[in-house]
Amino acid sequence: MKKLLISASVCLLSVAASAQDSQWYLHDKTDGTAGISVDRTYRELLKDRKPTPVLVAVIDGGIDTTHEDLRRVLWVNPKEIPGNGKDDDRNGYVDDIHGWNFIGGKDGRNVSYETAEVTRLYAQLKPKYEGKDRKALKPDQQKEYDLYQKTKAEVEKNQAQYKAQYRGINQFYTQYTTAVSMLKQALNVTKLDTTTLRRAADTLTSATLKRPALGILQVLRQQNAADADALMGELEKYNEQLKGRAEYNYNPDFDSRSIVGDNPDDLNQRDYGNADIMGPRADHGTHVAGIIAADRTNNLGIQGIADAVQIMGVRAVPDGDERDKDVANAIRYAVDNGAQIINMSFGKDYSPQRKVVEDAERYALSKGVLLIHAAGNDGKDIDTAANYPAPRFMDGSAIPNVITVGASAEPNTNDLVASFSNYGKQNVDVFAPGKDIYSTVPGSKYENNSGTSMASPVVAGVAAVLKSYFPKLTYADIKRIILQSATPYKTKVRKPESNDTVEFASLSKTGGIVNLYEAVKLALAQEGAANKGK
């Protein structure tokens, strides 16, 4: 289950000077900032080279296929005729023009909310062990009974916690929106910014209006926001997130799988889903896709990292925990349909069908496909804490074609590591910008968001640039170049979820942050050495 993140920086959407200024992560690294040097790379190293198109699959919650900055870069299945209701390419999926949706039904309905994996485990074990005495069970049953007790406690604790938080934020959201609406009407304005609110607080004589003006002004200052409407939008999103946690994710009686119509326990089943890769909640996946590949040629919105890329959308991640079966099928679909790189900005704490995911990862490995995975947003050490899909196989060996990515921030100070990011000297390969990342969201709009979900597509974008400008590179070459060229930082930072001060270098294998300029420079040097040796 992804940790909830509400970033005040999202509210800067309405006051950003320009999209390019907002994309700090594209800029060159300096002594004070940790950008990845995208602009400089194109300007200095790639200006005389021609790229070849690269196909990147985004396994996520959905992509807005109508977005102004993504339409041109979407993968189009060349063997499928749009909208004819037939499986023209005979790959098992009807009308999969831009990808496939494994959490939708054949009738066109889609899963939006889903339970957490721990909730599904609890619901599965409850009929077997509710009211049972552990001492009366056989030894082989006692281990499963202990899991039942653990999942029961976790589900009940989370459900109670999120219900309480939802009640509180929902009440505040209602009061806030009422106050904003009332003040707009009274002041005859369409926008409440800090200047308007200060003026109102100084001149209003009615306590009924003065109090809410002062209250909203105080909230905006606390959140470092300048616009009451932008903050209202963030509160609405956060309110919906909490509602999802309280009413669906940790509700053992909730079951959305009937929408899909498959047998969720049949791990070999692949003929389910629909062609709607957008789905009902495409914010996350659209943001991820934009980081990788937003159109660099249309002078609109933002610029993606890779300039010769096609994006395949594979919907498998609901608002809740993704199912192992869907993840495995999503990986296989992407590989079978030509994806060379797969971005996976999702994760969870339990993986009851872990083997089926690992089998799919081995399949991707056999086809030379690189998988980029977000490390997670729980501020924990995943060398010791569970996080799935795991960076290692069940036998303990590292998965060769996976890069696991933590999230860094812009300033090269003690805030260099994002406070929410997971880390691990053994299991996190590298860090990448993941805080205050400006990218595409549905409706041809743009927002700042934060998470390792944003850091992973930064690395996927770098991998796509390497593959497109150096097409002979294998997945192993690309992974090696990305890790070897990462910029090491010995900056003293606050360890996530801790008051401890550590070196940034201690939080990952490389101790560094990905850098496109250094990666391309290394690729050029190795290409030159190889050509010289011929």
N, C-alpha and C positions, 0 to 999 in steps of 0.2 A: 504494500500500500504506500503510495507516494505521500511524503510529508506535505502538509498544507503550507503553501507559501503565499503570502500576500505582500507584494512589494510596493512600497510607496512610490517607487520610481516609475511604476506604470502610469501614475497620474501625470507624469511629465509629457505624456503623449500630446496634450493640447498646447504645450508651450515650447516644444522642441524647436530649435532654430531651423533645422532641416534634417532630413533622414540621414544624409551623409554624416553630419555632425553627431548624430545619435549613435552611429555605428562605430563606437570607439574601438571595438575589437579588430576592425579592419586596418587600423592605423599602425604605424611603425612602433616598435617597442622603444622606450626611452629609459633613462635612469629612474623616472618616476611612474611610468605606466607600462602595462604588460599587454600591449596589442600584439597581433600575430603577423603584421607587415604584409597584408594582402595587396594593398594599393601599390606599394613599392615593388612587390614581386612582379606584377604585371608590367609596371612601368620600366623596370630595369632588366629583368631576367627573361621574361617571356615575350617581349615585344616582337621578336623576329621568328617565333615558333608558331606553328599551326596546330591546334588541338584536334583530337578525334573525339567524337561523342562518347560519353560514359553513362551507363545506366545505373542509377542509385535507387534502391528500394527504401521507402520509409514505412516501416511497420509501426503503426500508431493508431490514433483514435479517429482519423479521418482528415482529408485535405480538401479545402475549398477549390474545386476545379474551375471556378469562374473568376478567381482572383486575378486582378490586372497584372500582377507581378509574377504569376505562376502559370498562366494559361499556355504561354509559348513553350515552357520547359517541361510540360507534362509528357510522359511516355505515352505513345499511341501504339497499341498492338497492331502491327501491320497485317496480321493474318485474320483479323476479326472485323466483320461488317457491323457498324454501330446500329443498335436498336432493332435488329431483325429477329431477335429471340432465338437465335441458333448458336451453337458452339462451332463456329466456322473453322477454327484452328484445331478442334478436337483435343483441347487440353483439359477438358472436364469442366470448363467454366464458361457460361453463356454470356456473351456481350461484355467480356472483360476488356474494355477499351483502354482504360488507364490503370487497371489493377484489379484487385478483388477484395471483397468484404467478408471475412469469416465470422462476423458477429451480426449477421443479418439473415432474414428469412427469405425463402423463395417468393413469398407474397409481397416483398418490398419493405416489410417492417424491419426496424433495426433496434438492436440492444443499445440503450443509452447508459443506464446504471447497471452495475453488477455487484455481487457480494465480494468481500475480501476472501482470499484463499483460506485464511484462518477460520472465517465464518463457515465456509463450505466444509472444511474438515470437522468443525464442531457439529454441524448439522448431520454429517454422515455418521459420526461416532455416538451422538446423543441417544438414538434408539437402542444401541447395544449396551450402553453403560450407565444410563441415567438411573440413579437409585441403587446401583450395585455397590457391594462392599469389596474393596480391593483385595482384602485378605482371602475372600472366597473364590477368587479367580485363579486360573492356572497361570504358571509363570510366564508363558508366552503371551497371555492376555493382559498381564499387568503393565507391560510397556505401552500397549495401546491405550489402556485405561489412563495411564499417566498423561499421555498426549491429549486424551479427552479432557482431563481436568485442566491442563494447561490452556487448551484452546477455549474452553468454557470461561475460564477466568479472564482471558484476554478479550474475548468478544464482549462479555458483560461489562468489563471495565471501559472499553472503547465506546460501546453503545451509550453507556451512562454519561461518559465524558462529552461525547459529541452532541448528545441531546441537550445537555446543559449549555454548551457553547452555542449551539444553534438557537436556543431560546434567547440567550443574551444578545447575540449579534442581530437576530431577527427583530428584536424589540428596538435596538439601537438604530437599525436600518430604517425601520418604520418611522421612528421619531425624526431621524435625519432627513428623509425624503419629504416628510410632511413640512418640516421647518423650511427646507429649501424652496418648496413649491409656494408656501405662504409668503416668504420674503420676496420671491420673484414677482408675485402678483402685487404685493404692497408697494414695491419699488418700481414696478413697471419696467423690469429688465428681463432679458432672456438668458443672461449669464451672471453668475455670482463669482467674481474673483476676489482676491484679498483686498484690492483697492476699493472695490464697491462695498465690501463688507465693513472695512474700516470707516469709510465715509458714513455708512448707515449707522454704525455703532456710535459714532460721534454726534450725529445729528438727530437720530430718532429720539422721540420723547416717550413713546408708548413702550412700557416694560414688556408688553406682549410681543413686540417686534425686536426690541433692543436685546433681550435675553437670547433669543435664538441667533441673532446676528453675531453676538459675542461668542456664543457656543460654537457655531460653525467656523468662525475665524480661528478659534483655539484649536479645533480639530484639524483644520488645514495646516496650521503651523506645526502641529505635532507630527503630521504625516509628510511635511515638507512639500505640500501640494499647493497649487495656485488657483485651482478651479474646482468649485463645489460639484459640478456635474461629473467631471472626470473621477473624482473620489467616489461619487455615488455609484458610478459604474463598477469601480473596484469593490465597493461594499456589496453590490449586487452579486458579483461573481463569487466573492468569499462566502456570502450567505448561501448561495447555491451549492458550493463545495461542502459546507457544513451540513446542509440538508441531505446531501447525498450520503455523507458518512453516517448521519444519525438514522435516516429512514431506510437506507438500502444496503450500504457496504457492510454494516455490522448487525443486520437484521437476519437471523437464521431462518425466518419464515419467508423471506423474499426469494423469488426464483424467476429470473428473466429468460432462462434458456429455452422455454417453450416457444419464444419468438423465432429462434434459429431453427428449431424443428429437427435437430440431429439427436444422436445418442451421445451425450457428453462422455460416457464411459468407454465408447468405442474409439480407441486411439488410432485405429487404422483408417477411420472414415475421413474422406476428403471431399466428397461431393455435396457440400452444403455451402450456404451463404448466398450473397447476391453481388451485383456489379456496382453497387452504390459505395464508392470509396470515400464519399464525403460524410455521410451519416448525419446524426442530429447534433453532434458536439465536435466540431472540427477545429476548435481553437488551437489545441495543442499541436496536432499534426501539421496544421497550416503554418504555425510559427516555426516548427522544426524544418519543414520543407523550404521556407524562405531563407533561413540561415544558410542552407546548403546551396540553393540554386536560384534565388529570386533573380529575375531577368536583369542582366547587367547592361542591356542595350536599349531599353525603352524609355530612359530618362524619367521613370516613375518610381515613387516610393523608395525602395532600398536596392542594394546590390548584394546578391548572393556571393559566396566565396568562389564557387566554381562557375566558369563561363561556358563550358561545353558539356552540359549535363542534362540528362532527362530524368525526371522523377516518376517512379512507379509507386502508386499508393497501395498499401496493403493494410486494410483495417482489421485489427485484432485486439485493440486495447480499449476497453470500455472505461467509464468512470467507476472504478473499482479495480479489482485485480484481474488481469488477463489470465486465461486458462492455458495450461501447458499445451494442450492439444491444438489450440488456435495458433499459438506461437510457432509450434513445430510446422504446422501446415503453411503458415505465412512465410517462414524461411524457405520451405521447399518450393512454394509457388514462385517466390522471387528468383530463386536459383534456376528453376526450370524455364523461366521466361526471360532469362538473360541478364539479370542483375549482376553487376560485378562488385558492388559495395552495398551493404545493408546497414541502415541506421536503426538502432533499437533503443529508443528513449523511454524505457519502462523498466519496472522491476518490482519484486515482492520478497517477503520474508519466508514463504513456504512454497515448496514445489513438489507436490505429491506424485506427479508424473514426470519427474525430472528426466528420466531416461529418454522419453520420446523427444524432448527438446535437444538433448545431447546427440541423439541419432540424427536429427535434422542438422545440427551444427557440424557433425562429422560429414554429412552429405555435402554441405556447403564447402567444407574443407576439401573434399574430393574433387570439387569443381573449381577450386581456386578462388572462392568468394570470400571477401574480407567483411567481418562483422564488427561494427562499432557499437559499444554498449555504454550507456550512462551508469555511473557508479552508484547513484542513489542519493537521496536528499535527507538522510536521517542523522547526519553528523557522526557516523560511527565508523569504526575500524573494521573493514570487511575482510581483513586477514583473520579475524576471530568471529565476527558476526555474520550470520547468514544473509545472503543477498542473491536473488536469482533473476535471470539466468546467471549461473555462477561463472567466474572466469577460469574455473578448473573443472575437468571431468571428475566423475565420481571416484575414479582411482587416484585422484590427487594430482595428476599431470596437468600442466597448463594447456589451455586450448590454443593451438598455434595461430588460428586465424581470427582471434578476438582481440580487440583493443578496448580496455576498460578506462573510462575517462572521468576524472573529477573536475570540479568547477572552480575556476579562479575569478578574481575581480580585477577591476582596472588598475587601482593604485598599487605601486610597488612599496607597500608599507605593511604594517602588521595586519592589515585587512586584505592582503593579497589572496588568501584562500577564502572562498565563500563560506560563511559560517555554517551553512546547512550541508555542505558537501561531505559525502563519505570519502574515506581515504584508506590507504593501506600500502605499506612498503613492498609487500609481495603481490598484492592482487589489483592495485590500481596502477596502470601503466604510465599515465601522463595526465596532466591537467590542461584545461583549455578554458577560454572565457565563457562564463556561465552566469554572470550576474549583470542585470540591467542590459539585456540583449534585445535590441530593437529589430523586430521582424514582422512578417505578414500575419494577419489574422483575418477571419472570414469577413466578407463584405467589402473586399478591396481596402481594408484598413490596416493599421500598423500599431504595434504596442511594444513596450518593454516588458520582458518576462525574465524570471530568474530560475535556475535549476540546473542540475547536471543534464537534464533533458535538453538544455540549450548548448551545453559544452560538447556533448556527443556529436551533434551535427556540424559543429565547427571542425572537429577532426574528420568527420565524413567528407566535408567540403574540401579539406586539405588533401585527403586521400584521392578524391575525385580529380583534383587539379593534377596531382602526380600521375594518375592513370591516363588522363586525357593528353597530357603533354609528353609523357614518356610511356607510350602504350605497351612497350615490351616488359615493363615492370610487372612482376608477379605480386600476389597478395603478400607474400613473405618479404619481398623487396620493399613494398610500400610501408609495411609495418615497421621494418627495420629502419628505414629512412626517417619516418616520423618520430620514432623514439630516439634515434641517435642525434637527430637535429634539434630536439627540444631544448629550449633555453633553460639552463639550470639556474635556480634561484636559492640563495642561502639566506634570504630575508627571514628575520624573526617574525613569526606569525602567531596569532591566537589559534590554538588547536580547536577544530570544530567541536561544539557542545562541551567545551572545557575552558577553564581559566588558565590552563598551562600554556607556556610560550615554548614553541619549538621552531626548528628550522623548516622552512617550506620544503626543502629537499628531502626531509624525512617522511613525507606524506605519500610518496609514490615511488615506483621503481626507478624512474628516470630522474626524479627530483626536479622536473622542469615543466615548462608550459610549451605547448606546441607552437611552432613558428613556421609559416609557409615559406618565407624568404629563405630561411636556413635549410628547409627541407628541399626546396627546388635547387638551391646552390649545391647541396650534397648530391642530388640526383644528376645535376650537370657534371659535377666532378667525376662521379662514378661512370657516367656515360663517356666522358672524355678519356678516362683511363682505359675503359674497355675498347674504345675505338683505336686508341694508340697501340694496344696490345695485339691488334689484328695484323 
